[in-house]
Amino acid sequence: MDLFKKICFKSLVILAVSVGLFSCRKDPQPIPEEIVKVLPPDPDGLIKGFYLVNEGNMNMNKASLDYMNFETGYYHRNIYNRANPEVVKGLGDVGNDIAIYGSKMYVVVNISNKVEVLDVKTGKRIKQINIINCRYVTFHKGKAYVSAYLGRVGDPTAPNGIVAQIDTISLAEERRVEVGRQPEEMAIVGEKLYVANSGGYSPKNYERTVSVIDLNSFLVVKNIDVAINLHRLKADKYGDLYVTSRGNYYDIPSKLFVIDTQTDKVKKTFNVGVSNLCIDEDTAYFYSTEWSFNTGTNTITYGMLDVRNEVILNQRFITDGTEKNIAIPYGIAVNRFTKEVYVTDAHDYVSPGMLYCFDRSGKKRWSVRTGDIPAHFAFVYR
């Protein structure tokens, strides 16, 4: 979750509803499951469905887990509480990532300092792994890797962050390695793990490197200088990494950089704002909600990029004008079989969001209401 933009955007809304918010924080109530018909059933499709983590409002234990079931055509809001009624505070405080590996699903719950390991079929908790201020998760050869800020939220004196290695059978943490301050997304290419360091708790002293970890020794072997306040990190099939810089929200804009993992050097810079992106085959789909303290507004853009030739494309993945109805794009995913693009809308950050599905021509196919701040996807394949 990009705390800095969110805090700025929410400030007026929070002042207006502060009484209601504080009463909720004293007595958080579990959100009941809701089921909505969205599509005709497709019991033989190559994808069974996908999970969507809603981050939820900070300090309110409103993170939630939704499931779009393609087999039945129903969208299930908040399946976690139904599957785990014994967990008093539900999924927890700020769901920051989700991924599936084998029969298990890993949900990173940032402010609750935990990774929830769930059964993919049922959503039932298998184990809770405690990691302070955890952020993102990825996998390689039977191991899960979790980035974590460590330290108290927003503390400029917080220590360097870490990447923790967890065995996916025993679900025990095996080792950890120190990286930069406030590490974010990770990607694995070959036997190297790359993690983007942000330094976001110290705006006047942002980090500007991607740490390179050798997975055999589990040591940092290099730090690649890129740009300030890094966040997203995605690998394409050609051995390149796409890493985003959020800039400083004043006079240094957001940009997108390409790292060649053969040389571990930046080889190209795109002067476009990118808040989030996903890569499918040769195409990267991205959007930007670039906040400016100077204007007090977000600049919202959408785009596509050819990762094979490393050029921005003229085409758009939303062609019917629906983007005008999306207040704050906050999550993005692509169905690798149908090429449908899914975009979430965080709306005002304090009320339920929306999920939109666009077909390969860019026209809206369907939409559905989600939990608060819908953000992260995990597909369930047949």
Secondary structure, DSSP 8 states (H G I E B T S, - for coil): --HHHHHHHHHHHHHHTHHHHHHHHHS------EEEE-S---TT-SEEEEEEEE---TTTT--EEEEEETTTTEEEE-HHHHH-TT-TTTT-S-EEEEEEETTEEEEEETTTTEEEEEETTT--EEEEEE-TTEEEEEEETTEEEEEE--SSTT-TT----EEEEEETTT--EEEEEE-SSSEEEEEEETTEEEEEE--TT-GGG---EEEEEETTTTEEEEEEE--SSEEEEEE-TTSEEEEEE-TTSSSS--EEEEEETTTTEEEEEE-S--SEEEEETTEEEEEEEEEETTTTEEEEEEEEEETTTTEE-S--S--SSGGGG-SSEEEEEE-TTT--EEEEE-TTSSSEEEEEEE-TTS-EEEEEEEEESEEEEEEEE-
